[in-house]
Amino acid sequence: KPVVLLPASAMTGLSIAQIDALVAHELAHIKRHDYLVNLLQSAIETLLFYHPAVWLISRRVREERELCCDDLAIAACNNDRVTYVSALAELESLRQVAAPALAANGGSLLARIRRILTPDDVQTVRGRGHWIAGVGILLIAVIAVAAQSVQGRQSSQDVVGGTQRGIAAGAPGGMTAAPKAVPTLR
């Protein structure tokens, strides 16, 4: 059976509302059967470990699972986003880091906190920006492929045209002279 484990320091460093928010998040994982999905996802990653698309999709699925559980936990806490975000931040500050961080880009926790605290209309505009950028990149790729194929056709027509000119300028009757034999060493 699934079990929710909280560090002892979380019990002393967090308020009751914050603990309720964190437990609601973990119970959302259990309710959604994320532990089974995680097992299946790990099996797929093991079988297809060599394919980079599997790792990209897998990372995105994990992020989406967390975001879904964030939404369920916020709903369980009467939409008290500030309490939930403060619980996430406090729990992260209680965690002991064994090694120094290699990057200071905020990581997924900062992105989750921004998503929770950002109004929905701003998120929608950002989402549209990503779609517009994706469509723009796709359009550029299609134009590049089309330009490459047009250039390939022109170069093949030049080769065919050059061969036809060589035949026309060659020996009488449209035949060209035979190529000279190259002496071989024996």
NUZA-646654 format. One line per field, with one value per residue: x, y, z of N, C-alpha, C, O, CB in turn. Coordinates in pm, whole numbers, m for minus. Glycine has a CB too. Layout:
% NUZA-646654
nc1 <- (X ...)
nc2 <- (Y ...)
nc3 <- (Z ...)
cac1 <- (X ...)
cac2 <- (Y ...)
cac3 <- (Z ...)
cc1 <- (X ...)
cc2 <- (Y ...)
cc3 <- (Z ...)
oc1 <- (X ...)
oc2 <- (Y ...)
oc3 <- (Z ...)
cbc1 <- (X ...)
cbc2 <- (Y ...)
cbc3 <- (Z ...)
This chain:
% NUZA-646654
nc1 <- (84 42 243 281 555 695 955 1095 1171 997 764 811 890 690 365 34 m152 18 131 m99 m149 73 36 m207 m122 43 m145 m301 m134 m151 m425 m447 m308 m35 195 182 183 434 594 538 631 903 973 938 1129 1355 1354 1369 1599 1792 1683 1643 1402 1229 1323 1280 999 928 1029 863 612 641 665 411 250 315 220 m54 m115 m48 m255 m477 m416 m425 m695 m799 m720 m889 m841 m620 m359 m124 m56 0 216 401 440 565 801 911 952 1142 1351 1410 1524 1826 2105 2342 2550 2690 2477 2471 2361 2189 1924 1671 1509 1259 1088 1071 948 704 604 580 384 167 120 81 m161 m432 m484 m240 m86 m217 m156 122 127 20 225 428 313 296 567 649 502 617 884 838 736 962 1128 988 1005 1282 1328 1179 1319 1564 1490 1412 1656 1798 1663 1723 2001 2013 1888 2074 2286 2173 2118 2378 2489 2336 2416 2681 2654 2538 2740 2936 3079 2994 2658 2568 2716 2953 3305 3500 3613 3955 4182 4318 4642 4747 4941 5151)
nc2 <- (m119 229 475 773 960 1187 1410 1434 1688 1842 1826 1984 2227 2333 2481 2373 2405 2416 2160 2012 2092 1984 1710 1678 1713 1486 1285 1327 1229 959 911 948 734 752 622 375 456 569 339 206 399 404 147 170 368 219 17 166 325 442 626 965 1107 968 1027 1303 1319 1171 1326 1547 1434 1366 1623 1727 1557 1640 1904 1861 1739 1950 2129 1981 1968 2237 2288 2123 2261 2475 2662 2810 2942 3069 2956 2696 2735 2848 2628 2450 2594 2613 2342 2280 2442 2315 2084 1908 1980 1787 1836 2125 2333 2307 2470 2780 2823 2809 2582 2315 2358 2634 2706 2575 2717 2974 2920 2853 3090 3277 3459 3315 3430 3542 3312 3194 3371 3337 3068 3085 3223 3032 2848 3004 3052 2788 2727 2913 2821 2573 2661 2791 2569 2422 2599 2599 2332 2326 2516 2386 2162 2286 2398 2163 2055 2246 2215 1952 1983 2146 1968 1776 1943 2026 1786 1740 1956 1885 1660 1771 1938 1764 1497 1432 1330 1326 1185 1148 1181 899 837 891 626 518 451 151 29 m252)
nc3 <- (0 m64 103 288 359 582 665 998 1071 927 1068 1289 1185 1026 989 1096 887 667 674 629 366 230 279 150 m112 m146 m102 m323 m522 m456 m491 m766 m856 m912 m836 m961 m1227 m1233 m1202 m1444 m1621 m1554 m1638 m1915 m1968 m1907 m2100 m2338 m2315 m2474 m2643 m2701 m2713 m2551 m2297 m2287 m2311 m2089 m1877 m1905 m1854 m1585 m1474 m1537 m1385 m1127 m1139 m1170 m925 m759 m822 m728 m456 m383 m427 m228 m6 22 m182 m96 m194 m111 136 55 m124 52 217 40 m12 247 308 118 205 443 362 349 166 12 m167 m333 m533 m885 m1071 m1088 m1168 m1068 m1101 m1099 m886 m846 m1085 m1049 m828 m937 m1130 m967 m825 m1026 m1205 m1397 m1651 m1731 m1757 m1972 m2180 m2189 m2263 m2520 m2641 m2645 m2822 m3054 m3100 m3147 m3380 m3549 m3562 m3682 m3929 m4033 m4062 m4258 m4474 m4511 m4588 m4825 m4978 m5000 m5152 m5393 m5469 m5506 m5727 m5924 m5948 m6040 m6288 m6414 m6442 m6614 m6831 m6898 m6986 m7210 m7369 m7410 m7571 m7797 m7886 m7956 m8147 m8497 m8564 m8313 m8129 m7875 m7821 m7727 m7396 m7301 m7262 m6957 m6869 m6710 m6439 m6430)
cac1 <- (0 120 268 333 660 737 1069 1061 1191 879 661 841 916 577 238 m65 m208 119 140 m221 m132 168 m28 m307 m48 85 m266 m342 m53 m205 m556 m428 m229 91 299 176 227 579 654 526 721 1040 994 953 1261 1458 1354 1403 1692 1880 1611 1631 1263 1168 1362 1211 857 919 1045 743 503 664 631 265 191 332 130 m190 m129 m50 m392 m567 m383 m477 m841 m827 m689 m980 m776 m523 m236 m9 m17 61 348 492 473 665 927 966 1000 1267 1455 1446 1600 1970 2169 2473 2649 2644 2400 2551 2294 2102 1815 1543 1461 1117 1010 1045 847 576 557 535 259 61 93 53 m301 m457 m478 m100 m43 m273 m77 250 103 5 359 498 254 336 708 656 454 719 997 791 728 1100 1178 923 1063 1419 1320 1133 1430 1663 1443 1418 1796 1835 1606 1798 2132 1995 1858 2201 2364 2109 2138 2519 2509 2274 2500 2800 2618 2513 2866 3031 3107 2876 2561 2532 2795 3070 3427 3518 3714 4087 4215 4420 4732 4756 5073 5148)
cac2 <- (0 354 538 909 982 1325 1417 1482 1833 1906 1833 2092 2353 2377 2498 2267 2429 2379 2013 1965 2116 1886 1579 1678 1692 1346 1203 1342 1132 826 904 941 612 793 524 275 523 584 208 184 495 357 31 221 433 115 m51 259 420 501 722 1092 1153 901 1102 1433 1297 1122 1440 1631 1363 1382 1762 1742 1489 1729 2018 1814 1721 2084 2182 1909 2007 2374 2275 2062 2362 2589 2756 2894 2924 3122 2856 2583 2777 2863 2493 2398 2667 2574 2205 2285 2501 2218 1975 1926 1955 1728 1897 2256 2331 2338 2573 2867 2861 2800 2446 2293 2412 2775 2710 2537 2827 3080 2876 2859 3228 3360 3451 3229 3502 3557 3181 3171 3450 3268 2947 3124 3259 2908 2792 3089 3023 2656 2736 2987 2730 2476 2731 2809 2437 2388 2685 2552 2207 2360 2582 2283 2079 2368 2407 2032 2041 2331 2156 1833 2030 2194 1851 1720 2040 2021 1662 1757 2047 1810 1572 1855 1996 1656 1445 1429 1226 1336 1096 1213 1103 806 888 837 516 549 336 87 m26 m396)
cac3 <- (0 m65 232 281 459 600 757 1132 1077 870 1172 1383 1118 945 1060 1069 754 569 673 560 223 177 283 42 m237 m152 m118 m463 m596 m430 m554 m911 m883 m974 m806 m1068 m1350 m1221 m1230 m1587 m1687 m1533 m1725 m2052 m1973 m1905 m2230 m2445 m2254 m2574 m2726 m2628 m2705 m2435 m2178 m2291 m2282 m1952 m1788 m1915 m1786 m1440 m1439 m1544 m1269 m1012 m1153 m1143 m780 m701 m838 m637 m319 m363 m414 m98 96 2 m274 m25 m269 m38 235 m15 m174 166 261 m54 9 378 298 41 289 546 302 358 38 36 m256 m380 m657 m1003 m1149 m1009 m1258 m1001 m1105 m1120 m774 m873 m1192 m989 m744 m1028 m1191 m866 m786 m1142 m1247 m1513 m1778 m1769 m1803 m2105 m2275 m2203 m2340 m2660 m2689 m2677 m2945 m3166 m3125 m3207 m3518 m3624 m3588 m3780 m4057 m4082 m4106 m4385 m4577 m4536 m4664 m4959 m5048 m5029 m5263 m5513 m5505 m5558 m5862 m6016 m5974 m6124 m6423 m6469 m6481 m6734 m6938 m6936 m7063 m7342 m7446 m7449 m7683 m7914 m7933 m7978 m8281 m8583 m8533 m8172 m8045 m7818 m7832 m7615 m7303 m7321 m7173 m6859 m6862 m6579 m6407 m6403)
cc1 <- (88 129 324 432 695 857 1026 1076 1071 770 686 854 799 452 143 m123 m109 134 18 m208 m38 109 m135 m239 m10 m35 m322 m263 m110 m341 m546 m350 m97 204 300 223 378 650 651 622 866 1071 1016 1089 1374 1469 1404 1501 1775 1813 1590 1487 1192 1201 1294 1064 840 933 920 624 519 627 480 196 201 236 m15 m213 m124 m191 m490 m542 m435 m628 m878 m802 m772 m916 m682 m385 m112 38 53 201 446 531 579 802 992 1023 1131 1380 1498 1530 1748 2031 2310 2582 2597 2571 2488 2489 2204 1986 1678 1486 1310 1032 976 940 710 519 507 400 142 22 56 m95 m316 m445 m334 m45 m94 m194 59 234 88 141 440 444 296 482 725 611 555 839 958 784 867 1156 1118 981 1205 1419 1277 1245 1537 1619 1444 1562 1845 1783 1686 1934 2120 1961 1984 2285 2306 2131 2281 2549 2452 2358 2626 2772 2601 2644 2968 3045 2980 2787 2523 2612 2916 3190 3441 3625 3847 4113 4327 4511 4738 4895 5059 5270)
cc2 <- (124 415 677 927 1130 1326 1475 1633 1907 1921 1949 2227 2409 2392 2384 2283 2389 2228 1955 1981 2014 1745 1569 1655 1544 1253 1214 1247 991 809 886 816 645 696 414 333 539 452 180 276 453 236 75 289 330 46 39 366 496 613 853 1142 1090 979 1239 1418 1255 1236 1527 1566 1377 1524 1782 1672 1576 1848 1979 1797 1854 2142 2113 1947 2148 2370 2216 2160 2487 2699 2853 2869 2966 3020 2739 2617 2793 2726 2432 2463 2628 2432 2199 2343 2406 2104 2007 1887 1906 1796 2034 2245 2374 2450 2654 2914 2845 2660 2436 2349 2559 2790 2672 2651 2943 3045 2889 3002 3320 3347 3372 3303 3523 3424 3153 3247 3384 3142 2977 3160 3136 2845 2873 3064 2887 2655 2810 2900 2627 2538 2752 2677 2397 2471 2639 2424 2236 2427 2481 2197 2158 2379 2274 2009 2124 2270 2030 1874 2083 2076 1790 1813 2039 1897 1677 1851 1974 1719 1655 1910 1890 1620 1444 1310 1226 1246 1173 1122 1015 862 819 727 559 430 281 32 m174 m439)
cc3 <- (0 75 207 394 462 693 892 1143 1018 975 1268 1315 1040 1031 1022 929 644 560 603 409 161 175 174 m93 m252 m167 m260 m552 m579 m499 m705 m953 m953 m945 m912 m1201 m1349 m1249 m1380 m1663 m1670 m1619 m1869 m2068 m1978 m2040 m2343 m2397 m2356 m2654 m2650 m2617 m2586 m2309 m2173 m2252 m2137 m1852 m1787 m1844 m1635 m1395 m1438 m1428 m1146 m1020 m1126 m993 m707 m707 m743 m492 m288 m347 m278 17 79 m80 m204 m87 m190 66 168 m66 m59 222 170 m30 142 373 221 125 401 491 310 225 64 m46 m300 m513 m773 m1086 m1057 m1095 m1195 m999 m1120 m1007 m798 m984 m1139 m906 m831 m1090 m1092 m836 m901 m1178 m1378 m1645 m1824 m1820 m1943 m2210 m2296 m2286 m2488 m2720 m2725 m2805 m3066 m3201 m3193 m3352 m3605 m3659 m3692 m3919 m4117 m4133 m4239 m4499 m4611 m4619 m4808 m5040 m5086 m5147 m5394 m5561 m5563 m5699 m5962 m6047 m6058 m6268 m6490 m6517 m6608 m6852 m6987 m7018 m7201 m7428 m7493 m7567 m7809 m7970 m7971 m8125 m8365 m8547 m8386 m8081 m7995 m7833 m7710 m7522 m7327 m7218 m7080 m6849 m6720 m6560 m6374 m6334)
oc1 <- (197 35 404 398 721 860 932 1002 1045 693 591 833 806 436 169 m142 m149 148 31 m251 m64 130 m151 m294 m28 m26 m384 m318 m117 m368 m627 m327 m55 299 406 293 443 756 751 686 944 1183 1103 1157 1475 1579 1474 1489 1823 1882 1526 1454 1104 1115 1255 1012 746 859 876 545 420 564 427 94 106 177 m90 m317 m188 m240 m576 m636 m484 m684 m979 m859 m729 m935 m667 m307 m7 159 154 293 562 643 673 905 1113 1129 1220 1494 1611 1600 1790 2012 2388 2695 2477 2600 2569 2559 2150 1953 1577 1419 1243 917 863 854 609 399 403 313 33 m96 5 m148 m223 m399 m308 33 m23 m167 106 319 138 168 512 521 328 517 806 673 577 889 1038 821 887 1225 1188 1004 1244 1501 1331 1263 1596 1700 1475 1588 1923 1853 1713 1977 2208 2002 2001 2350 2381 2160 2304 2629 2511 2371 2674 2858 2645 2655 3078 3026 2870 2835 2453 2578 2974 3177 3397 3719 3851 4070 4420 4465 4735 4960 4969 5286)
oc2 <- (124 406 698 910 1192 1250 1555 1698 2022 2017 2006 2331 2522 2324 2309 2183 2334 2173 1859 1895 1962 1670 1464 1585 1486 1152 1120 1190 914 705 816 794 574 688 363 267 525 451 134 233 465 222 22 270 351 19 m7 483 605 687 854 1213 1152 996 1284 1495 1299 1243 1575 1635 1398 1542 1846 1721 1585 1887 2055 1835 1871 2196 2179 1959 2173 2440 2256 2144 2596 2818 2967 2786 2903 3000 2689 2537 2754 2709 2368 2396 2611 2406 2122 2297 2416 2035 2119 1775 1974 1811 2057 2157 2466 2517 2601 3032 2865 2623 2534 2385 2601 2877 2732 2679 3003 3131 2930 3033 3430 3236 3364 3244 3521 3421 3094 3194 3376 3113 2903 3130 3136 2795 2816 3057 2872 2592 2775 2904 2596 2474 2734 2674 2343 2419 2639 2409 2178 2396 2491 2162 2100 2371 2273 1950 2077 2274 2003 1805 2066 2084 1757 1767 2049 1904 1632 1829 2000 1703 1614 1928 1924 1703 1453 1205 1136 1232 1254 1002 1052 928 702 736 628 318 357 m7 m216 m557)
oc3 <- (58 155 116 511 358 790 900 1217 1054 973 1323 1377 992 1133 928 859 541 450 527 333 52 80 113 m179 m359 m237 m310 m647 m674 m559 m765 m1072 m1044 m1023 m948 m1278 m1453 m1312 m1437 m1759 m1764 m1670 m1938 m2169 m2045 m2089 m2433 m2432 m2325 m2725 m2545 m2521 m2526 m2223 m2066 m2171 m2070 m1753 m1683 m1780 m1565 m1291 m1348 m1378 m1068 m919 m1065 m941 m603 m608 m684 m413 m178 m262 m219 125 118 m51 m248 m39 m201 83 218 m52 m70 270 219 m28 149 429 255 116 449 566 281 177 130 1 m303 m594 m761 m1162 m960 m1094 m1263 m902 m1149 m1029 m773 m977 m1179 m913 m801 m1101 m1129 m823 m879 m1181 m1458 m1743 m1944 m1915 m2024 m2318 m2410 m2371 m2573 m2836 m2825 m2887 m3170 m3319 m3284 m3437 m3721 m3771 m3781 m4018 m4237 m4235 m4325 m4608 m4728 m4710 m4902 m5158 m5194 m5233 m5499 m5682 m5658 m5782 m6073 m6162 m6140 m6362 m6611 m6621 m6700 m6962 m7107 m7112 m7299 m7548 m7604 m7653 m7917 m8091 m8015 m8214 m8310 m8506 m8339 m7963 m8067 m7855 m7601 m7568 m7367 m7103 m7121 m6824 m6623 m6657 m6302 m6303)
cbc1 <- (m95 58 367 217 786 620 1182 1148 1319 826 655 967 1029 551 174 m178 m247 253 150 m345 m80 296 m91 m384 79 165 m373 m323 94 m219 m637 m356 m311 129 279 32 157 616 579 383 700 1063 874 840 1280 1428 1215 1276 1783 1927 1475 1714 1188 1218 1514 1223 798 1025 1168 708 501 812 696 213 261 477 142 m217 m18 48 m439 m549 m232 m438 m898 m741 m541 m1025 m880 m522 m242 m44 m141 m28 336 426 348 621 903 859 895 1249 1406 1320 1557 2031 2170 2470 2677 2763 2276 2569 2213 2180 1822 1447 1502 1090 1088 1174 887 592 670 638 271 105 212 143 m359 m594 m548 m16 m90 m421 m60 309 m20 m91 432 487 100 313 789 572 317 766 1042 654 656 1190 1147 770 1065 1493 1222 1010 1490 1688 1301 1359 1881 1783 1458 1816 2203 1885 1750 2278 2366 1957 2100 2608 2445 2130 2538 2851 2488 2417 2924 2989 3167 2918 2616 2388 2839 3048 3550 3558 3669 4194 4254 4359 4873 4651 5137 5131)
cbc2 <- (0 456 452 1016 897 1414 1503 1413 1873 1826 1702 2060 2337 2278 2637 2270 2576 2443 1958 2042 2258 1887 1551 1812 1780 1308 1245 1488 1136 802 1030 1066 512 931 464 221 661 636 97 208 636 323 m65 321 526 12 m100 326 348 393 663 1197 1120 755 1118 1496 1191 1017 1524 1657 1214 1352 1860 1688 1354 1779 2078 1681 1627 2177 2165 1757 2001 2466 2187 1938 2398 2645 2833 2863 3002 3256 2807 2540 2910 2950 2405 2422 2819 2584 2116 2368 2634 2163 1951 1843 2083 1580 1807 2352 2424 2214 2512 2988 2779 2892 2375 2145 2398 2848 2615 2411 2876 3105 2730 2788 3285 3321 3593 3169 3636 3607 3073 3214 3595 3234 2875 3244 3340 2809 2788 3239 3027 2559 2806 3107 2661 2421 2865 2866 2331 2410 2832 2529 2108 2453 2694 2195 2027 2507 2447 1923 2085 2472 2125 1742 2140 2277 1746 1698 2180 2025 1543 1812 2171 1730 1494 1970 2086 1535 1304 1421 1091 1305 967 1248 1195 662 870 948 390 585 376 m24 50 m475)
cbc3 <- (122 m162 317 290 427 657 697 1238 1002 751 1249 1459 1027 830 1028 1174 738 605 817 611 198 261 422 40 m241 m28 m16 m511 m550 m277 m522 m962 m969 m926 m666 m1082 m1365 m1082 m1154 m1634 m1629 m1384 m1716 m2086 m1852 m1795 m2262 m2501 m2160 m2669 m2771 m2696 m2835 m2422 m2174 m2430 m2377 m1926 m1829 m2062 m1826 m1405 m1538 m1676 m1245 m1005 m1294 m1216 m728 m774 m983 m654 m296 m482 m527 m78 92 137 m351 129 m398 31 312 m131 m254 277 265 m199 5 486 231 m88 349 609 156 474 m51 4 m379 m393 m647 m1089 m1267 m953 m1384 m1065 m981 m1136 m643 m913 m1307 m901 m650 m1139 m1241 m737 m716 m1262 m1265 m1503 m1766 m1649 m1706 m2108 m2224 m2066 m2289 m2674 m2583 m2561 m2934 m3132 m2995 m3128 m3524 m3543 m3458 m3740 m4040 m3969 m4000 m4375 m4530 m4403 m4597 m4952 m4960 m4906 m5234 m5487 m5383 m5467 m5864 m5957 m5842 m6067 m6419 m6365 m6367 m6711 m6892 m6813 m6992 m7329 m7362 m7332 m7652 m7878 m7826 m7900 m8274 m8731 m8571 m8155 m8122 m7669 m7848 m7665 m7157 m7311 m7252 m6720 m6910 m6563 m6288 m6529)
